[in-house]
Amino acid sequence: MKVAKIFAVTGTLIMFFTLVYGFIDGDFFKEGSILFSMVWGKVSLIDVYTGFFLFSAWVLYREESWMKAVLWILSIMVLGNFITCLYATVALYKSNNDFKQFWLGKHF
């Protein structure tokens, strides 16, 4: 459980600072339009959102509140893997060091 927490927290921090860097030094719309004009830009976007939808299904399954799940899912769709790492971190810390609780949430 400790290793999982370290990975989740590390991923959260890396993604947070990567997003900050991107928003400060990049031009989301200009650079995004270039990415979307390339085949591999489109493939990468489809790949990322497929993963988001899969992860979101897990969030919807394990959350007690439908509204809380929707807020997490919308956050994932906007801020990406920063939120998936944050969600995993929160779930790990709320699980009382029990992987079944972590994976199953309300169904435990």
MIDREN-357516 format. One line per 10 residues: number of its first residue (from 1); for each residue x, y, z of C-alpha. Coordinates in steps of 0.1 Angstrom, whole numbers, plus 5000, padded with zeros to 4 digits. Layout:
# MIDREN-357516
NUM) X/Y/Z | ...
This chain:
# MIDREN-357516
1) 5000/5000/5000 | 5029/5024/5008 | 5044/5019/4973 | 5010/5026/4957 | 5007/5058/4977 | 5042/5069/4967 | 5034/5063/4930 | 5000/5081/4932 | 5014/5111/4951 | 5044/5113/4927
11) 5022/5111/4897 | 4999/5138/4911 | 5028/5161/4917 | 5044/5155/4883 | 5012/5161/4865 | 5004/5192/4885 | 5037/5208/4877 | 5036/5197/4841 | 5001/5213/4837 | 5014/5245/4853
21) 5044/5245/4830 | 5022/5240/4800 | 4997/5267/4809 | 5026/5292/4816 | 5049/5285/4787 | 5025/5271/4761 | 4996/5283/4739 | 4969/5257/4744 | 4948/5267/4714 | 4977/5274/4689
31) 4997/5243/4698 | 4965/5222/4702 | 4954/5230/4667 | 4988/5218/4654 | 4985/5186/4673 | 4949/5180/4661 | 4960/5185/4625 | 4984/5155/4627 | 4973/5119/4625 | 4993/5109/4656
41) 4979/5139/4675 | 4944/5125/4669 | 4955/5089/4677 | 4970/5101/4710 | 4939/5121/4719 | 4917/5090/4712 | 4940/5069/4733 | 4941/5093/4762 | 4903/5097/4763 | 4897/5059/4760
51) 4918/5056/4792 | 4898/5085/4808 | 4865/5068/4801 | 4878/5035/4815 | 4891/5051/4846 | 4858/5071/4849 | 4838/5038/4849 | 4858/5027/4879 | 4852/5061/4896 | 4814/5058/4889
61) 4814/5022/4903 | 4833/5029/4935 | 4819/5063/4946 | 4790/5064/4971 | 4776/5097/4957 | 4765/5099/4920 | 4771/5137/4921 | 4806/5133/4935 | 4814/5107/4908 | 4802/5131/4881
71) 4824/5159/4895 | 4854/5137/4895 | 4847/5125/4860 | 4842/5160/4846 | 4875/5170/4863 | 4892/5140/4846 | 4879/5150/4812 | 4893/5186/4817 | 4925/5181/4836 | 4934/5146/4826
81) 4958/5123/4844 | 4965/5149/4871 | 4930/5142/4883 | 4933/5104/4879 | 4965/5105/4900 | 4948/5127/4926 | 4917/5105/4927 | 4939/5074/4932 | 4958/5092/4959 | 4926/5102/4978
91) 4912/5067/4974 | 4944/5051/4987 | 4944/5073/5018 | 4907/5067/5024 | 4910/5029/5021 | 4925/5023/5055 | 4954/5004/5039 | 4930/4978/5025 | 4933/4972/4987 | 4898/4957/4985
101) 4884/4990/5000 | 4905/5009/4975 | 4893/4989/4945 | 4857/4984/4955 | 4848/5016/4973 | 4811/5016/4982 | 4808/4979/4973 | 4833/4968/5000
